[in-house]
Amino acid sequence: MSASPSPRRRTPAPPREEVLAAAMEMIAARGLEKLTMAALGREVGMSSGHLLYYFGSKDELLLRTLEWSESRLGAERGRLLTRAAPARERLDAYVDLYVPDGHRDPHWTLWLEVWNRSLNAADDARDRQAAIEGAWHRDLAALVAEGVSRGEFQAVDADRFATRLRALLDGFSIHVAIGLPRTDREQVLGHVREFLDESLNP
């Protein structure tokens, strides 16, 4: 009597965070246009069908990857903003973290793609994107309010100022991320420092 065949072992799927980290690494190394379900599957040892099973769509994969990247940035932002340092020094650190490293910065490349796709996204996805923006806004408004209360900054409405500063940062950051000629990171940081000097110095 022949022995029954041994059951095939299924290769366990990598942890979701590992998949998201691999997606971010692919964007950094090869650009967003090279990030396909098939290519990512090869990178993590899964089929594109398995990836679709776990994420449902490429849109969801991109949003999850952005949320994962934002969680890491959020931890770094929290560390910078809770240091024992003057409010302006911490504000400069916030700006430095916000502005892209340069043309095709992977986090900003992904951010732009997710927001572009949000035109047709479901309400839940749009709410999750708004939560990302809300975290940056709340931290900035709280820092400005702290600087005002300590007399380090002139009196401004912290929430309104945070809204305007983030709009300025977003506009400049998009220029840096897409590689607009004559708009590099150092120029942008110089413009923002000048704006903050004019707006906040007592």
N, C-alpha and C positions, 0 to 999 in steps of 0.2 A: 504494500500500500504506500503510495507516494505521500510524502509530507505536504501538508497544505502550505501554500505560499505565505511567507510572513507579510503582515500588513505593511503597506508603505508608510514610511514616516513622513509626516508633514513638517516642513520647515516652518518654525514659528515666525510670525510677522515681527519685524523690528518694532520696538516701542515707537509710539506716535511722535514723540519728541525727536527721535533719531531721524525719522522721515522728514520732519520739518527742518531740522538742522541741515540735512542733505540738500533739501530744496534751496535753502538760503545759500549754501556753499556753491551750488550749481549756478545760481543767479550771479554770484560774485565772480565766479571763474569763467563762465561762458556767456552770460547775458540771459535775460528773461526769455528771449526768443528760442533759446535752446532747451528751456524747461518744458518738456512734454511729459505726459504720464508714462509713456514708454521709456523715455530716457531716465526719468526718476526711478522707475521700477527697476531698471537695470542697475542703477546706482545702489539701491538698497536691497536687491535680491527679491523683488516682488513683481508680479505681473501688473500690467496697467489695469486689468480687471479687478485685482485685489485692491489697488489704490482707489479705484472708483467705488468699490464696496465700502471702504473706510471713510472716504471723504465725500462721495456723492457726485462731485463735479470738480473741474479744474478751478472754477471760481471759488469754491469752498476751500480747496487746498491752498490757494493763494491767500485767502483771508486768514486761514488758520496759521499760515506761515508768517503773515504780517503780525498777527496777535502774539505769536511766539517771539518774534524779533522785538516787538514792543515791550514784552514782559522783561526782557533782558535790558533794554534801554531804560525802562521804568525803574528797575533796581539800581542801575547806575545813576539815574537822575536823583533818586531818593538819597543815595550816598552823598552825592555832591551837594544837595540842598540842605542836608541836616548837619553839615560840618560846622564847627565853631569858626566862622569866618564872617567878615562884613557882608552885608546883603549885596552890595555891588559886585564883590568878588564871586559870590555864588550865582548872581545873575549872569555874569560873563561866562561862567561855567555852563549854565543852562543854554545860553546861546551857542556856545562852542559845541555842545552835544547835539543841538537841534540842526545846525547847518550841515549839509552833506560834506563828506570828505573830498568830493570832487565829482567830475563827470562820471556818470554811470554808477554812482554810489549804490550798492545793492539794496539797502533798506529803502532809499528814496525811489529807486527804480520800481521796486515792488509796491510801494505806497502809491505811486502815480498810476500803476496798472490797476490796482484794486479800486481806486477812486474812479478811474475811467470806466471800469466795469460796473460800478455802482449805479449807473444811469438806469439799468434794467434789473437791479438787484431787489430781492424781497425786503420787506420792512425789517426783518430780524437782522439781516446782514448790514443794512444801513444803520441800525441801532448799535451794532457792534463796532462799526467804524466810528460812529459818533462817540462811543465810550472811549476809544483811543484818543480822540481829539480832546475830550473832556478832561482826561487825566493830565495832559500837558497844560491845559488852560488852568485847572484848579491849582496846580503846583506853582505856576507863574503868578497867578493872582495873589496867592497866599504869600509868596516871597515879596512881591511889590508892597502889599499891605504891611508886612513886617518892616520893610525898609522905611516906609512912611511913618509908622508908629514910633520908630526909633530915631527919627529925625535924620536918617541917612539920605532919604529921598525927599524931594519937595512933595507937597500935598497933591495927590492925584487920586482919581477914582480907580482903585486897583483893578476891578473887573473890566472896566472900559479900556484901561491902558493895556491890560493883558490881551484883550481882543484885538486891539490895533497893532500891538507889537507882534503878535503871532501872524497877523495878516502880512505884515512887512517881512517877517521871517519866511513865511510860506512862499511869497513872491520871489524873494531873492534865492531861496533854496531850490526852487524849480529851475531857475536860470542856471544855477551851478550844476544841478543834476543832469540837465539835458545838454550841458556844455555850450551854453550861449557864448558866442565870442566876446572877449573882453569882460567877462564876468566870472572871476575865479573866487575861491573860498576866502582868501586873504582880503581881497577888495570888499567882499560882502561883510566880513567881520569888522572891517574898518568903518564902513557905512553905518553898521548897527551900533558900534561903540559911540560914534559921533551923535547918532540919534539919541542914545541913552544919556549921554552927557548933557545934551541940550534939553532933554525932557525931564530928567530926574535930579540933576545936581541941585542941591539946596541953594 
